[in-house]
Amino acid sequence: MAKGITDRQIDHLLRRAGFGARPDEIDFYSQMSITDAVDTLVNYEAVVDDVDAHIGQNGYVGTTTRGVFSPGSNITDSRQRWLFRMVHSDRPLQEKMTLFWHNHFATGYNKIAGTYGAAEGARYMAAKASEDPGKVRGQIEMLRDNALGNFRDILLNIAKDTAMLVWLDGRTNTKAKPQENFGREVMELFSMGVGNYTEPDVYAAARVFTGWNLQRPGSAADGTQHYEFFYSAGNHETTAKTFSFPIYADGNKTIPARSADAGMQDGIDLINALAANSNTGRYLAAKLWRFFITEFRDPDPAFVDRITSVYLQSRYNMREVVREVLLSRQFWDTASYYTRYSWPVEFVVRALKDIGWRGFSVNDAIAPMANMGQTLYEPPDVSGWDAGQTWFSTGAMLARMNFAASLANNQKFNLLSTTKQYGTTPESLLSFLLDELRTAPLDNSVRGELMTYLRATGAWSGSDAQVQTKSAGLVHLIAGLPEYQLI
C-alpha cells in the first residue's frame, strides 16, 4: 500500500470499519499510512477501552435513565449503551465486528425474555461479567470479546451461549427427543452455508449436541442465580454419527460412539470440523465482501479465494482475515466507495458523528431506528436482517428523513457555531456542509435543489438567525438524500 492517507480514504475506511468519522478520528488517522491505519483498527487491544465510563458525562451523547442505568438487566438501557459505544468508542472496528456477528448469529431478545422474564432476557443478551453478580457474560459481550478472535472459538462459545440455547432450543435437546434447530443453523447460517450439508446431516448434528443444555447455579438471595451451559451426560445420545463431509483431518466422516460422560467431545469435534471446512471460509468471505466491500456486485472470485486461503492458513484467525479484507485492492478501489446500503444503526450513528450529539440522547434514536427497520438485540429471525435495498421501504426512508430533521433541529445552536464563519454566502455554506456530511457524488441537479433551498427566502444576509435556520434545514436535506444512505 502506498504511503500517506487522504481524508477521503480515512472517511471510506471509517464508514466501513466503523460508523463514520468524528473530527478527532480524522485528525488521528491522517498522520498514518493506509497500512498503519488498518493495523491500528485491527489491533484495537492497544487502545484503552474505557468508553462505558463516559456514559452520563458532559461532552458525550446523552442517555435517558429511569432510575438506575442498568444495561445488564434493562434492554432499553442495553440498546443505549451499545449506541453510545458506537458513537464514542476509539475501537470502532471492534463495535463494527460485534454488529457483524450479532447479525451472523442472530438471536432475538424477546424469545429469551418470554422464557425467563425481561430482566433475565437483557442479562443473557447484554450483561457484562464484571458487573453481574453471577458473572454472567451476555451474548453481545461475548461477541465483542471475540470480535476479531478465532472463528472456531466463537462457534464453540455460541454453542454454549445461554441466549442461543434458548433461542434455538438447545436447552431442550435430549437423547429422547433430539432438537434439530441449532444443528441445522450451525451448518446453514453459522458456518458452511446452504448446499454444503444434507438433511441427514441435520439429524446427526442434533444428536451430536444432545445434552448441551442449561443448569441454574447460584442463589436468588444475592442475585447470583442464573442459567448457564451445562453438559448433561444423561441426556446425550451416545451412538456414532456419520456426516456427508469430513469430520477429521484424515477424511473420516464419522464421529465415533462414546460413553455419555465423554459425549461432549462429539459437539467439539463437529465444531472443529465446521471451522476447518473450506466452505466455511468461502461463506465468511462472501459475507465479508457484502459487509465491507460492496453490495452492488457479486463477490470477486479472486477475493473469495484469497480470503478463504487466509482464513484456513491462519487457522480461522478473524484478525488476519479482516486485515486482509481491509487491505484488499477491492476495498480500496474507488468503485467500491459508497456501494453499500447503510443499516439503520449505521445511519443513526454516522449522523450523530457528522451532525453533532450535544444535548441529544441515544434513547431518542431507538424508536426511529425501529421505524427504519432495525432494533438492536432483536433481529427478525435466525437469518438476521435482510439488509441491502430491503432497508428502503417508503416508510423506512421517511423514518430516516424524520430522524435527520429532528437531529438537525436538536443541533441547530451547535450547528450555528460551526457554520457561522462559512455563512457569508450560500455557496460557501453548502460547500462546507457537503464536506462535513460526505455523500456519494451528487448530480448537479441535486446541488441545484439544495442551493434553491438556501436562496428561497430572498436576499442572503448571512445573519446568525438566517445561518442557523438554513444550516439546520440544509443538514436535514443532505442527511435525507438517497446519496447519504450509502456508505
GUNU-561096 format. One record per residue (C-alpha): residue in three letters; x, y, z. Coordinates in Angstrom, 1 decimal, decimal comma, m for minus. Layout:
N
+-----+--------+--------+--------+
|   r |   east |  north |     up |
+-----+--------+--------+--------+
| ALA |      X |      Y |      Z |
...
+-----+--------+--------+--------+
//
This chain:
487
+-----+--------+--------+--------+
|   r |   east |  north |     up |
+-----+--------+--------+--------+
| MET |    0,0 |    0,0 |    0,0 |
| ALA |    1,1 |    3,5 |   m0,8 |
| LYS |    2,3 |    5,7 |    2,0 |
| GLY |    0,0 |    8,5 |    3,2 |
| ILE |   m3,8 |    8,5 |    3,6 |
| THR |   m6,2 |   11,2 |    2,3 |
| ASP |   m9,2 |   12,4 |    4,2 |
| ARG |  m11,4 |   10,8 |    1,6 |
| GLN |   m9,7 |    7,4 |    2,2 |
| ILE |  m10,0 |    7,8 |    6,0 |
| ASP |  m13,7 |    8,6 |    5,5 |
| HIS |  m14,2 |    5,5 |    3,4 |
| LEU |  m12,2 |    3,3 |    5,9 |
| LEU |  m14,1 |    4,5 |    8,9 |
| ARG |  m17,5 |    4,3 |    7,2 |
| ARG |  m16,9 |    0,6 |    6,6 |
| ALA |  m14,6 |   m0,4 |    9,5 |
| GLY |  m16,5 |    1,9 |   11,9 |
| PHE |  m19,6 |    4,1 |   11,9 |
| GLY |  m18,2 |    7,2 |   10,2 |
| ALA |  m15,5 |    9,6 |   11,5 |
| ARG |  m15,6 |   12,1 |   14,3 |
| PRO |  m13,3 |   15,1 |   13,6 |
| ASP |  m10,8 |   13,8 |   16,2 |
| GLU |  m10,7 |   10,4 |   14,3 |
| ILE |  m10,0 |   12,2 |   11,0 |
| ASP |   m7,1 |   14,0 |   12,7 |
| PHE |   m5,8 |   10,8 |   14,4 |
| TYR |   m5,7 |    8,7 |   11,3 |
| SER |   m4,5 |   11,4 |    8,9 |
| GLN |   m1,0 |   11,0 |   10,4 |
| MET |   m0,8 |    7,4 |    9,1 |
| SER |   m0,3 |    5,3 |    6,0 |
| ILE |   m3,2 |    3,1 |    4,9 |
| THR |   m1,4 |    0,1 |    6,3 |
| ASP |   m0,8 |    1,7 |    9,6 |
| ALA |   m4,4 |    2,9 |    9,8 |
| VAL |   m5,7 |   m0,6 |    9,2 |
| ASP |   m3,3 |   m2,1 |   11,7 |
| THR |   m4,4 |    0,4 |   14,3 |
| LEU |   m8,1 |   m0,5 |   13,7 |
| VAL |   m7,4 |   m4,3 |   13,7 |
| ASN |   m5,1 |   m4,3 |   16,7 |
| TYR |   m7,6 |   m2,4 |   18,8 |
| GLU |   m6,5 |   m4,1 |   22,1 |
| ALA |   m3,7 |   m1,5 |   22,2 |
| VAL |   m6,4 |    1,2 |   22,7 |
| VAL |   m7,8 |    1,6 |   26,2 |
| ASP |  m11,5 |    0,5 |   26,3 |
| ASP |  m12,9 |    3,0 |   28,9 |
| VAL |  m15,8 |    4,3 |   26,8 |
| ASP |  m18,5 |    3,0 |   29,1 |
| ALA |  m17,1 |    5,1 |   31,9 |
| HIS |  m18,1 |    8,2 |   30,0 |
| ILE |  m21,8 |    7,4 |   29,9 |
| GLY |  m23,6 |   10,4 |   31,6 |
| GLN |  m20,6 |   12,7 |   31,3 |
| ASN |  m20,6 |   16,1 |   29,7 |
| GLY |  m19,3 |   16,3 |   26,1 |
| TYR |  m20,7 |   12,9 |   25,2 |
| VAL |  m24,1 |   11,9 |   23,6 |
| GLY |  m26,7 |   11,6 |   26,3 |
| THR |  m28,6 |    8,6 |   27,7 |
| THR |  m32,0 |    8,6 |   29,3 |
| THR |  m32,3 |    6,8 |   32,7 |
| ARG |  m35,3 |    5,6 |   34,5 |
| GLY |  m33,8 |    5,3 |   38,0 |
| VAL |  m30,5 |    3,5 |   37,8 |
| PHE |  m29,0 |    3,0 |   34,3 |
| SER |  m28,9 |   m0,8 |   34,1 |
| PRO |  m27,8 |   m2,2 |   30,7 |
| GLY |  m27,3 |   m5,6 |   32,2 |
| SER |  m31,0 |   m6,0 |   33,1 |
| ASN |  m33,0 |   m3,4 |   31,1 |
| ILE |  m33,0 |   m4,0 |   27,3 |
| THR |  m33,6 |   m0,3 |   26,5 |
| ASP |  m30,5 |    0,6 |   28,5 |
| SER |  m28,6 |   m2,2 |   26,8 |
| ARG |  m29,5 |   m0,6 |   23,4 |
| GLN |  m28,5 |    2,8 |   24,7 |
| ARG |  m25,1 |    1,6 |   25,9 |
| TRP |  m24,4 |    0,0 |   22,6 |
| LEU |  m25,3 |    3,1 |   20,6 |
| PHE |  m23,2 |    5,2 |   23,0 |
| ARG |  m20,2 |    2,8 |   22,3 |
| MET |  m20,7 |    3,1 |   18,6 |
| VAL |  m20,5 |    6,9 |   18,7 |
| HIS |  m17,6 |    7,2 |   21,1 |
| SER |  m15,5 |    4,1 |   21,1 |
| ASP |  m11,9 |    4,5 |   20,0 |
| ARG |  m12,1 |    0,9 |   18,9 |
| PRO |  m14,6 |    1,3 |   16,0 |
| LEU |  m13,8 |   m1,9 |   14,3 |
| GLN |  m14,5 |   m3,9 |   17,4 |
| GLU |  m18,0 |   m2,5 |   17,6 |
| LYS |  m18,5 |   m3,0 |   13,8 |
| MET |  m17,5 |   m6,6 |   14,0 |
| THR |  m19,7 |   m7,1 |   17,1 |
| LEU |  m22,6 |   m5,9 |   14,9 |
| PHE |  m21,5 |   m8,2 |   12,1 |
| TRP |  m21,5 |  m11,2 |   14,5 |
| HIS |  m24,9 |  m10,1 |   16,0 |
| ASN |  m26,4 |  m10,4 |   12,5 |
| HIS |  m24,4 |  m13,6 |   11,8 |
| PHE |  m25,5 |  m15,4 |   15,0 |
| ALA |  m28,9 |  m13,5 |   15,0 |
| THR |  m30,5 |  m14,0 |   18,4 |
| GLY |  m33,7 |  m12,2 |   19,5 |
| TYR |  m34,2 |  m10,8 |   23,0 |
| ASN |  m38,0 |  m11,3 |   23,0 |
| LYS |  m37,8 |  m15,1 |   23,0 |
| ILE |  m35,3 |  m15,0 |   25,9 |
| ALA |  m37,4 |  m12,5 |   27,8 |
| GLY |  m40,5 |  m14,6 |   27,1 |
| THR |  m38,9 |  m17,6 |   28,6 |
| TYR |  m37,1 |  m16,2 |   31,6 |
| GLY |  m38,5 |  m12,6 |   32,0 |
| ALA |  m37,5 |   m9,2 |   30,8 |
| ALA |  m34,6 |   m8,6 |   33,2 |
| GLU |  m33,1 |  m12,1 |   32,5 |
| GLY |  m33,5 |  m11,6 |   28,8 |
| ALA |  m31,4 |   m8,4 |   28,8 |
| ARG |  m28,9 |  m10,2 |   31,1 |
| TYR |  m28,3 |  m13,1 |   28,7 |
| MET |  m28,0 |  m10,7 |   25,8 |
| ALA |  m26,1 |   m7,8 |   27,2 |
| ALA |  m24,7 |   m8,2 |   30,7 |
| LYS |  m21,0 |   m7,6 |   31,5 |
| ALA |  m19,4 |  m10,3 |   33,6 |
| SER |  m17,6 |   m7,6 |   35,6 |
| GLU |  m20,9 |   m6,0 |   36,6 |
| ASP |  m23,1 |   m9,1 |   37,0 |
| PRO |  m23,4 |  m10,7 |   40,5 |
| GLY |  m23,4 |  m14,1 |   38,9 |
| LYS |  m20,6 |  m13,2 |   36,4 |
| VAL |  m23,0 |  m13,7 |   33,5 |
| ARG |  m21,5 |  m12,5 |   30,2 |
| GLY |  m24,3 |  m11,7 |   27,8 |
| GLN |  m24,1 |  m12,9 |   24,2 |
| ILE |  m23,1 |   m9,4 |   22,7 |
| GLU |  m20,3 |   m9,1 |   25,3 |
| MET |  m19,0 |  m12,5 |   24,3 |
| LEU |  m19,1 |  m11,5 |   20,6 |
| ARG |  m17,4 |   m8,2 |   21,5 |
| ASP |  m14,7 |  m10,0 |   23,4 |
| ASN |  m14,2 |  m12,3 |   20,3 |
| ALA |  m14,9 |   m9,7 |   17,6 |
| LEU |  m11,6 |  m10,5 |   15,8 |
| GLY |  m11,0 |  m13,8 |   17,6 |
| ASN |  m10,7 |  m17,3 |   16,4 |
| PHE |  m13,8 |  m18,4 |   14,5 |
| ARG |  m13,6 |  m21,9 |   16,0 |
| ASP |  m13,7 |  m20,4 |   19,5 |
| ILE |  m16,6 |  m18,1 |   18,5 |
| LEU |  m18,6 |  m21,2 |   17,2 |
| LEU |  m17,9 |  m23,1 |   20,4 |
| ASN |  m18,8 |  m20,1 |   22,6 |
| ILE |  m22,1 |  m19,6 |   20,7 |
| ALA |  m23,0 |  m23,3 |   21,0 |
| LYS |  m22,7 |  m22,8 |   24,8 |
| ASP |  m24,2 |  m19,4 |   25,0 |
| THR |  m27,3 |  m19,2 |   27,2 |
| ALA |  m29,3 |  m16,9 |   24,9 |
| MET |  m28,5 |  m19,2 |   21,9 |
| LEU |  m29,5 |  m22,3 |   23,9 |
| VAL |  m32,9 |  m20,7 |   24,5 |
| TRP |  m33,2 |  m19,1 |   21,0 |
| LEU |  m32,6 |  m22,3 |   19,1 |
| ASP |  m34,0 |  m24,6 |   21,7 |
| GLY |  m30,7 |  m26,3 |   22,6 |
| ARG |  m31,9 |  m26,4 |   26,3 |
| THR |  m34,5 |  m29,0 |   25,3 |
| ASN |  m32,2 |  m31,1 |   23,1 |
| THR |  m32,1 |  m34,6 |   24,7 |
| LYS |  m31,5 |  m38,2 |   23,5 |
| ALA |  m35,2 |  m38,9 |   23,9 |
| LYS |  m36,1 |  m36,0 |   21,6 |
| PRO |  m33,2 |  m34,6 |   19,6 |
| GLN |  m33,8 |  m30,9 |   18,7 |
| GLU |  m32,7 |  m30,0 |   15,2 |
| ASN |  m32,8 |  m26,2 |   15,2 |
| PHE |  m29,2 |  m25,5 |   16,3 |
| GLY |  m27,8 |  m28,5 |   14,4 |
| ARG |  m29,3 |  m27,1 |   11,2 |
| GLU |  m28,3 |  m23,4 |   11,7 |
| VAL |  m24,8 |  m24,1 |   12,8 |
| MET |  m24,2 |  m25,6 |    9,4 |
| GLU |  m26,5 |  m23,4 |    7,2 |
| LEU |  m26,2 |  m20,0 |    8,7 |
| PHE |  m23,2 |  m20,0 |   11,0 |
| SER |  m20,6 |  m21,9 |    9,0 |
| MET |  m20,6 |  m23,8 |    5,7 |
| GLY |  m23,8 |  m22,3 |    4,1 |
| VAL |  m26,7 |  m23,7 |    2,1 |
| GLY |  m25,9 |  m26,6 |   m0,2 |
| ASN |  m22,9 |  m28,0 |    1,7 |
| TYR |  m24,8 |  m30,3 |    4,1 |
| THR |  m27,7 |  m32,8 |    3,8 |
| GLU |  m30,9 |  m33,4 |    5,7 |
| PRO |  m29,3 |  m36,5 |    7,4 |
| ASP |  m26,5 |  m34,2 |    8,5 |
| VAL |  m29,1 |  m32,1 |   10,3 |
| TYR |  m30,3 |  m35,1 |   12,3 |
| ALA |  m26,8 |  m36,2 |   13,0 |
| ALA |  m25,9 |  m32,7 |   14,3 |
| ALA |  m29,0 |  m32,6 |   16,5 |
| ARG |  m27,8 |  m35,9 |   18,1 |
| VAL |  m24,2 |  m34,6 |   18,4 |
| PHE |  m25,5 |  m31,7 |   20,6 |
| THR |  m27,9 |  m33,7 |   22,8 |
| GLY |  m27,2 |  m32,9 |   26,4 |
| TRP |  m25,8 |  m29,4 |   25,6 |
| ASN |  m28,4 |  m28,0 |   28,0 |
| LEU |  m28,7 |  m25,4 |   30,8 |
| GLN |  m28,4 |  m25,5 |   34,6 |
| ARG |  m29,2 |  m22,9 |   37,2 |
| PRO |  m26,5 |  m22,4 |   39,8 |
| GLY |  m26,3 |  m19,6 |   42,3 |
| SER |  m28,6 |  m18,1 |   44,9 |
| ALA |  m31,7 |  m16,0 |   44,3 |
| ALA |  m31,0 |  m14,2 |   47,6 |
| ASP |  m27,8 |  m12,5 |   46,4 |
| GLY |  m28,6 |  m12,2 |   42,7 |
| THR |  m26,0 |  m14,8 |   41,6 |
| GLN |  m28,6 |  m17,3 |   40,4 |
| HIS |  m28,5 |  m17,6 |   36,7 |
| TYR |  m28,8 |  m20,0 |   33,8 |
| GLU |  m25,6 |  m21,3 |   32,2 |
| PHE |  m24,4 |  m24,0 |   29,8 |
| PHE |  m24,3 |  m27,5 |   31,3 |
| TYR |  m23,4 |  m30,7 |   29,6 |
| SER |  m26,0 |  m33,2 |   30,8 |
| ALA |  m24,4 |  m36,6 |   30,2 |
| GLY |  m27,6 |  m38,4 |   30,9 |
| ASN |  m29,3 |  m36,6 |   28,0 |
| HIS |  m26,6 |  m37,3 |   25,5 |
| GLU |  m27,2 |  m39,8 |   22,7 |
| THR |  m24,1 |  m42,0 |   22,5 |
| THR |  m24,1 |  m43,8 |   19,2 |
| ALA |  m21,9 |  m43,0 |   16,2 |
| LYS |  m22,9 |  m40,1 |   14,0 |
| THR |  m21,9 |  m40,0 |   10,3 |
| PHE |  m21,9 |  m36,9 |    8,1 |
| SER |  m21,6 |  m36,2 |    4,4 |
| PHE |  m18,4 |  m34,1 |    4,9 |
| PRO |  m15,2 |  m34,9 |    6,7 |
| ILE |  m15,1 |  m34,5 |   10,4 |
| TYR |  m11,4 |  m35,4 |   11,0 |
| ALA |   m8,2 |  m34,5 |    9,2 |
| ASP |   m7,8 |  m38,0 |    7,8 |
| GLY |  m11,1 |  m37,6 |    5,9 |
| ASN |  m13,2 |  m39,7 |    8,3 |
| LYS |  m16,8 |  m38,6 |    8,3 |
| THR |  m18,0 |  m40,5 |   11,4 |
| ILE |  m18,0 |  m39,3 |   15,0 |
| PRO |  m17,5 |  m42,5 |   17,0 |
| ALA |  m19,7 |  m43,9 |   19,6 |
| ARG |  m18,7 |  m42,6 |   23,0 |
| SER |  m19,7 |  m43,0 |   26,6 |
| ALA |  m22,2 |  m40,5 |   27,9 |
| ASP |  m19,6 |  m38,9 |   30,1 |
| ALA |  m17,3 |  m38,4 |   27,1 |
| GLY |  m20,1 |  m37,4 |   24,8 |
| MET |  m19,5 |  m33,6 |   24,9 |
| GLN |  m16,5 |  m34,2 |   22,7 |
| ASP |  m19,0 |  m35,0 |   19,9 |
| GLY |  m20,0 |  m31,4 |   19,7 |
| ILE |  m16,4 |  m30,2 |   19,9 |
| ASP |  m15,4 |  m32,5 |   17,1 |
| LEU |  m18,2 |  m31,2 |   14,9 |
| ILE |  m17,4 |  m27,6 |   15,6 |
| ASN |  m13,7 |  m28,2 |   14,8 |
| ALA |  m14,8 |  m29,8 |   11,5 |
| LEU |  m17,1 |  m26,9 |   10,6 |
| ALA |  m14,4 |  m24,3 |   11,4 |
| ALA |  m11,8 |  m26,3 |    9,3 |
| ASN |  m14,1 |  m26,7 |    6,3 |
| SER |  m13,1 |  m24,6 |    3,3 |
| ASN |  m16,8 |  m23,9 |    2,6 |
| THR |  m16,9 |  m22,0 |    5,9 |
| GLY |  m14,0 |  m19,8 |    4,7 |
| ARG |  m15,8 |  m19,2 |    1,4 |
| TYR |  m19,1 |  m18,5 |    3,2 |
| LEU |  m17,5 |  m15,9 |    5,5 |
| ALA |  m15,5 |  m14,4 |    2,7 |
| ALA |  m18,7 |  m13,7 |    0,7 |
| LYS |  m20,4 |  m12,2 |    3,8 |
| LEU |  m17,4 |  m10,0 |    4,5 |
| TRP |  m17,5 |   m8,9 |    0,8 |
| ARG |  m21,1 |   m7,7 |    1,2 |
| PHE |  m20,4 |   m6,1 |    4,6 |
| PHE |  m17,1 |   m4,4 |    3,9 |
| ILE |  m16,6 |   m4,1 |    0,1 |
| THR |  m19,9 |   m3,7 |   m1,8 |
| GLU |  m23,5 |   m4,9 |   m2,2 |
| PHE |  m23,6 |   m3,6 |   m5,8 |
| ARG |  m21,8 |   m6,5 |   m7,4 |
| ASP |  m21,2 |  m10,2 |   m6,7 |
| PRO |  m18,1 |  m11,2 |   m4,7 |
| ASP |  m14,9 |  m11,3 |   m6,8 |
| PRO |  m13,8 |  m14,9 |   m7,0 |
| ALA |  m10,2 |  m13,9 |   m6,6 |
| PHE |  m11,1 |  m12,1 |   m3,4 |
| VAL |  m13,1 |  m15,1 |   m2,1 |
| ASP |  m10,2 |  m17,4 |   m2,9 |
| ARG |   m7,7 |  m15,1 |   m1,1 |
| ILE |   m9,8 |  m14,5 |    2,0 |
| THR |  m10,5 |  m18,2 |    2,3 |
| SER |   m6,8 |  m19,0 |    2,0 |
| VAL |   m6,0 |  m16,5 |    4,8 |
| TYR |   m8,8 |  m18,0 |    6,9 |
| LEU |   m7,5 |  m21,6 |    6,5 |
| GLN |   m3,8 |  m20,8 |    6,7 |
| SER |   m4,3 |  m18,7 |    9,9 |
| ARG |   m6,3 |  m21,4 |   11,5 |
| TYR |   m9,5 |  m19,3 |   11,5 |
| ASN |   m8,0 |  m16,1 |   12,9 |
| MET |  m10,5 |  m13,4 |   12,1 |
| ARG |   m8,0 |  m10,6 |   12,9 |
| GLU |   m5,8 |  m11,9 |    9,9 |
| VAL |   m8,9 |  m12,3 |    7,8 |
| VAL |  m10,4 |   m8,9 |    8,4 |
| ARG |   m7,0 |   m7,2 |    8,0 |
| GLU |   m6,7 |   m8,9 |    4,6 |
| VAL |  m10,2 |   m7,6 |    3,7 |
| LEU |   m9,4 |   m4,0 |    4,7 |
| LEU |   m6,1 |   m4,0 |    2,8 |
| SER |   m7,5 |   m5,6 |   m0,3 |
| ARG |   m7,4 |   m4,0 |   m3,7 |
| GLN |  m11,1 |   m4,4 |   m3,9 |
| PHE |  m11,7 |   m2,5 |   m0,7 |
| TRP |   m9,6 |    0,5 |   m1,8 |
| ASP |  m10,9 |    0,5 |   m5,4 |
| THR |  m12,8 |    3,9 |   m5,7 |
| ALA |  m15,5 |    2,0 |   m7,5 |
| SER |  m16,3 |    0,4 |   m4,1 |
| TYR |  m16,8 |    3,8 |   m2,4 |
| TYR |  m20,5 |    4,4 |   m1,4 |
| THR |  m21,6 |    1,0 |   m2,6 |
| ARG |  m23,2 |   m0,4 |    0,5 |
| TYR |  m26,6 |    0,5 |    1,9 |
| SER |  m26,3 |    1,8 |    5,4 |
| TRP |  m28,1 |   m0,2 |    8,1 |
| PRO |  m30,4 |    2,0 |   10,3 |
| VAL |  m27,9 |    1,8 |   13,2 |
| GLU |  m25,1 |    2,8 |   10,8 |
| PHE |  m27,1 |    5,7 |    9,5 |
| VAL |  m28,0 |    6,9 |   13,0 |
| VAL |  m24,5 |    6,7 |   14,5 |
| ARG |  m22,9 |    8,3 |   11,4 |
| ALA |  m25,4 |   11,1 |   11,5 |
| LEU |  m24,6 |   11,8 |   15,2 |
| LYS |  m20,9 |   11,9 |   14,3 |
| ASP |  m21,5 |   14,1 |   11,3 |
| ILE |  m24,1 |   16,5 |   12,7 |
| GLY |  m23,5 |   16,5 |   16,4 |
| TRP |  m24,8 |   15,0 |   19,7 |
| ARG |  m24,6 |   17,6 |   22,4 |
| GLY |  m27,9 |   17,7 |   24,2 |
| PHE |  m29,2 |   14,6 |   22,3 |
| SER |  m30,0 |   11,3 |   24,0 |
| VAL |  m29,4 |    8,0 |   22,2 |
| ASN |  m32,7 |    6,9 |   23,7 |
| ASP |  m34,4 |    9,2 |   21,2 |
| ALA |  m32,9 |    7,2 |   18,4 |
| ILE |  m34,3 |    3,8 |   19,4 |
| ALA |  m37,9 |    4,3 |   18,2 |
| PRO |  m36,8 |    6,0 |   14,9 |
| MET |  m34,4 |    3,1 |   14,3 |
| ALA |  m37,3 |    0,6 |   14,8 |
| ASN |  m39,3 |    2,6 |   12,2 |
| MET |  m36,3 |    2,3 |    9,9 |
| GLY |  m36,4 |   m1,5 |   10,3 |
| GLN |  m33,8 |   m2,3 |   12,9 |
| THR |  m33,9 |   m2,9 |   16,7 |
| LEU |  m30,6 |   m3,9 |   18,3 |
| TYR |  m30,9 |   m7,2 |   20,1 |
| GLU |  m33,9 |   m8,1 |   18,0 |
| PRO |  m33,1 |   m9,4 |   14,5 |
| PRO |  m36,3 |  m10,6 |   12,8 |
| ASP |  m35,3 |  m14,3 |   12,7 |
| VAL |  m32,3 |  m16,6 |   12,9 |
| SER |  m31,1 |  m15,5 |    9,4 |
| GLY |  m30,7 |  m11,9 |   10,6 |
| TRP |  m31,7 |   m8,7 |    8,8 |
| ASP |  m32,2 |   m8,8 |    5,1 |
| ALA |  m30,1 |   m5,7 |    4,6 |
| GLY |  m29,3 |   m4,2 |    1,2 |
| GLN |  m32,0 |   m2,4 |   m0,6 |
| THR |  m34,7 |   m4,0 |    1,6 |
| TRP |  m33,9 |   m1,4 |    4,2 |
| PHE |  m35,5 |    1,2 |    2,0 |
| SER |  m39,3 |    0,9 |    2,0 |
| THR |  m41,2 |    4,2 |    1,7 |
| GLY |  m41,9 |    4,2 |    5,5 |
| ALA |  m38,4 |    3,4 |    6,4 |
| MET |  m36,9 |    6,1 |    4,2 |
| LEU |  m39,4 |    8,6 |    5,7 |
| ALA |  m38,2 |    7,5 |    9,2 |
| ARG |  m34,7 |    8,3 |    8,2 |
| MET |  m35,7 |   11,7 |    6,9 |
| ASN |  m37,6 |   12,4 |   10,1 |
| PHE |  m34,7 |   11,4 |   12,2 |
| ALA |  m32,4 |   13,7 |   10,2 |
| ALA |  m34,9 |   16,5 |   10,7 |
| SER |  m35,2 |   16,0 |   14,5 |
| LEU |  m31,4 |   15,7 |   15,0 |
| ALA |  m30,7 |   18,8 |   12,8 |
| ASN |  m33,3 |   20,8 |   14,8 |
| ASN |  m31,8 |   19,5 |   18,1 |
| GLN |  m28,3 |   20,6 |   17,0 |
| LYS |  m29,3 |   23,9 |   15,4 |
| PHE |  m27,4 |   26,0 |   18,1 |
| ASN |  m24,3 |   23,9 |   17,8 |
| LEU |  m24,6 |   24,0 |   14,0 |
| LEU |  m24,6 |   27,8 |   14,1 |
| SER |  m21,3 |   27,8 |   16,0 |
| THR |  m19,6 |   25,5 |   13,4 |
| THR |  m21,1 |   27,1 |   10,3 |
| LYS |  m21,1 |   30,8 |   11,2 |
| GLN |  m17,8 |   31,5 |    9,5 |
| TYR |  m19,0 |   29,8 |    6,3 |
| GLY |  m22,3 |   31,6 |    6,2 |
| THR |  m21,2 |   34,7 |    4,3 |
| THR |  m22,5 |   33,2 |    1,1 |
| PRO |  m24,9 |   30,4 |    0,4 |
| GLU |  m22,3 |   28,8 |   m1,8 |
| SER |  m19,7 |   28,6 |    1,0 |
| LEU |  m22,3 |   27,2 |    3,4 |
| LEU |  m23,3 |   24,5 |    1,0 |
| SER |  m19,7 |   23,6 |    0,2 |
| PHE |  m18,8 |   23,4 |    3,9 |
| LEU |  m21,8 |   21,2 |    4,9 |
| LEU |  m21,4 |   18,9 |    1,9 |
| ASP |  m17,8 |   18,4 |    3,0 |
| GLU |  m18,9 |   17,7 |    6,6 |
| LEU |  m21,6 |   15,3 |    5,6 |
| ARG |  m19,9 |   13,5 |    2,8 |
| THR |  m22,2 |   11,6 |    0,4 |
| ALA |  m21,9 |    9,6 |   m2,8 |
| PRO |  m21,3 |   12,0 |   m5,7 |
| LEU |  m24,3 |   14,4 |   m6,2 |
| ASP |  m25,7 |   15,3 |   m9,6 |
| ASN |  m25,6 |   19,0 |  m10,4 |
| SER |  m29,4 |   18,9 |  m10,3 |
| VAL |  m29,4 |   17,8 |   m6,6 |
| ARG |  m26,8 |   20,5 |   m5,8 |
| GLY |  m29,0 |   23,0 |   m7,6 |
| GLU |  m32,0 |   22,0 |   m5,5 |
| LEU |  m30,0 |   22,4 |   m2,3 |
| MET |  m28,9 |   25,9 |   m3,5 |
| THR |  m32,5 |   26,7 |   m4,3 |
| TYR |  m33,5 |   25,9 |   m0,7 |
| LEU |  m30,7 |   28,3 |    0,6 |
| ARG |  m31,9 |   31,1 |   m1,7 |
| ALA |  m35,6 |   30,5 |   m1,3 |
| THR |  m36,3 |   33,3 |    1,2 |
| GLY |  m34,8 |   36,2 |   m0,7 |
| ALA |  m31,6 |   38,0 |   m0,2 |
| TRP |  m28,7 |   36,4 |    1,6 |
| SER |  m27,7 |   38,4 |    4,6 |
| GLY |  m25,5 |   35,9 |    6,5 |
| SER |  m27,2 |   36,9 |    9,8 |
| ASP |  m27,0 |   34,4 |   12,7 |
| ALA |  m30,7 |   33,8 |   12,5 |
| GLN |  m30,5 |   33,0 |    8,8 |
| VAL |  m27,4 |   30,9 |    9,0 |
| GLN |  m28,9 |   28,9 |   11,9 |
| THR |  m32,2 |   28,2 |   10,2 |
| LYS |  m30,6 |   27,4 |    6,9 |
| SER |  m27,8 |   25,2 |    8,3 |
| ALA |  m30,3 |   23,1 |   10,2 |
| GLY |  m32,6 |   22,8 |    7,2 |
| LEU |  m29,7 |   22,0 |    4,8 |
| VAL |  m28,3 |   19,4 |    7,1 |
| HIS |  m31,7 |   17,8 |    7,3 |
| LEU |  m31,9 |   17,8 |    3,4 |
| ILE |  m28,4 |   16,3 |    3,0 |
| ALA |  m28,8 |   13,6 |    5,6 |
| GLY |  m32,2 |   12,7 |    4,0 |
| LEU |  m30,7 |   12,4 |    0,5 |
| PRO |  m30,5 |    8,9 |   m1,1 |
| GLU |  m26,8 |    9,5 |   m1,6 |
| TYR |  m26,3 |    9,9 |    2,2 |
| GLN |  m27,8 |    6,4 |    2,8 |
| LEU |  m24,8 |    4,8 |    1,1 |
| ILE |  m21,6 |    4,1 |    2,9 |
+-----+--------+--------+--------+
//
